[in-house]
Amino acid sequence: MSTVVSPTSVNAPTQKTSTSSFDDQLNIAKSSQVLVDYLKQQGKSAINADELAQLANNSSGSVPAEVSAAASYMTRHTSVYTAIETHDVKGEDGLSGVWNFEWAAEGGLEGTSVEAMANMKDVFDRAISQSAEITKLTTESKTGLDATKQRPSN
């Protein structure tokens, strides 16, 4: 007598949400512009690294998703934030004025090594994420296939 086990589910690739699509399209200029608009809307002329991290984490749930994504971009790319923050002063102090983000939004870091490194990091991060998803899907499919080919037990 043999027992055949059929796969219970095979997951299809998930669709990206509009937020993750927005995240994928972020770069220095776009992130900076989103932060400029938000800071001006909030009546703030500057933001420090801790406040930026709070926006990225959005633990209160009150920060718009695009603002949180833009802040997250800056916290993932510390060299970008440092380059923006030190645009008008020598040395890091963790505080960046709206004018610094405006400069970056207008392309202030375009063509620099800082931009190149941020772009490469984004590409590698996406490749790693996609590779992990492919591994997950193929493993699930193989597990399901293996389950259908179980040998009879005596």
N, C-alpha and C positions, 0 to 999 in steps of 0.2 A: 504494500500500500504506500502510495506517495502523496505528499502534501505539496501543493503548488501554491505559492504565495504571489499574488500580483501586486504591483506597485500601487500604493495608496494615493500618491499624487506626484505629478511632475510639474514643477513650477515653471511658468513662462517667465521670460525676462520682464522685469518690472519697468513701467513707464516712468520717466523722470517727471518730477513735479515742476511746476513753474518756478518755484524757489530754487531748486537745484539747477535748473536751466539758467536762471539768473546768476547763480554762483559761478557756473561754468564760463559765463561771459564777462565776469569781472576782471578788471585789470587796474593798474595804478590810477589812471585818469578817471575811470568810471567810479571806482571806490571813493576816490577823493571827492568827486562831485556830489555823490550821495551824502557823504559826511558833511560837506560844506552846506548843502541844503538843510540837512537836519540840524546842524549846530546853529545856523542862522534862525531857523524856525523856533528853536529852543531859547534863543536870545543869548547864546554862548559865543564868546570870541576865541576860546581855546579849549583844548581837551588834553588830559594827561593819559599816560599809558594805562593806568588803573581804570579810569573811566571808559577808555576804549575797550578794555577787556570786559567791563560790565555790559557795555552795549552788545558786544559779540556774544556773551553768554545769555543775555536777555532772560535772566532768571525771574524777573517780575512779569514777563510776558507783555509788557507795555511798549516795547520797542518794535517799530515796523520791521518786517522780515528783511526788506532790502537794506535797511540801515544796519541791522544785525549782521547780515552777510558782508556788507562793506567793512564793518569793524572787524569781523572775523578775518577778512582778507588781510587787513593791516596787521593783525596779531599773528597770523601765519607767516607773514613776510616781514619779519622784524627789521631787516635791512632797508626795506621800503619805508617803513615808518620812521626809522632813524634818519634816512636821507631827507625825508620831508621835514621832519622836526628840526634838523640842523641846517636846513636850507638858508636861514637868515642869521644864524648864530653859530659860533664855533663851540663844539662840545655838546654832548647830550645832557638834557635835563628832564626828559620825559614829557615835556609840555610842548604841544604844537598849536599854533594859532590858526584860525580859519584861513588867513592869508597864505599860509604854507600849503594848505590843502588846495586852495584856489590855484596856486602856482603849479602844483602837481596835476590838477584837473585840466589845466591848459597845456599839458604836455611837458612840464618842467623836467621830468625824468626820462622822456622819450629818447631812445637811442643810447641810453647809458648802460653800463654793466649791471647796475642795480635792476633795471627793467629786464635785461636779458636773463639774469639769474632767477628773477621772479617768474618769468614766463617758462623757463626750463623746469622749475619746481612744479608749476601747475601741470605741465605736460606729463612729467614723471608721476605725479600724484594721481592724475586721471588714468594713466596706463596701469599703475599698480591696482587701482580700484577696479578697473575693467578686468584685469587679469584675475583678481580675486573672485569677481562675479562669474567669470567663465569657469574657473576651477570649481566653484560651488555648484553651478548648474551641471557640469559634466560629472561631478562626483555623485550628485543626486540621481542623474540619469543612469549612471553605471550601477549604483546601488539598487535601483529599481529593476534593471535588467538582470543583475545577479540574483535578485530575489526570485525572479521568474524561472531561473535555471537551477534551482536547488535540486540536489540529488535526493533520490528517495531514501528515506531512513527505514531501517529494519528494526 
